[in-house]
Amino acid sequence: MEIKKVKVEVADPTTLGLFGLAIVTLVASTQKLGLTDGLAFVLPWALFLGGVAQIIASIFDFKHNNLFGATAFSAYGLFWIGMSMSWLIKLGCLGETLAATVDVKQLGAVFVGYMILTIILLISGLKMSKAMFFLLLLIVILFLGLALDAFGFGYIWHSVAAYAEMAISLVTFYVLAAKYLNSFFGKELVPVGTPFLK
């Protein structure tokens, strides 16, 4: 009996992952900037667009042998799920005992870890488009602001994080448009800039 191997091809998941990042940073930045109040309607988008959508994208990037996409989307997807859980704890949804023992400096340590990861990704971004490099640079600035805010270095760092997060959303929408439209039409309709390194 002959066994046939069937190769199943999947579409590039990058646009889904980028959309998840664009939406969650947009809604989260409105809360940080004081344009909206509370976390109630940030939570579902953090869980499903920030978390689930990026993890789905990462799974298919693993299948595409795309090390960058698989690493970035899985790491950032899990970040948003972790943030959602942290907000639920802070809000007392998981009990008063957990809410009473919250230490925001622990989140500061998480932000430092994610900043280090993003700096590593930023270095690889030198071989990507300029748009991707600047997106990663903004994410480094976001985590720097979040970390210093969590460690109590002043409210200014909250503002830095808020504006960086809004900028991340806008740049991500641009990169998403470029990825989707350039791929769909088979030519560069939305320029992203040549890499800094060949």
ABEGO torsion letter per residue (X at the ends): XBBBBBBBBBBBAAAAAAAAAAAAAAAAAAAAAGABBEAAAAAAAAAAAAAAAAAAAAAAAAAAGBAAAAAAAAAAAAAAAAAAAAAAAAAGAAEAAAAAABBAAAAAAAAAAAAAAAAAAAAAAAABBAAAAAAAAAAAAAAAAAAAAAAGAEAAAAAAAAAAAAAAAAAAAAAAAAAAAAAAAGBBABBAEBBABX
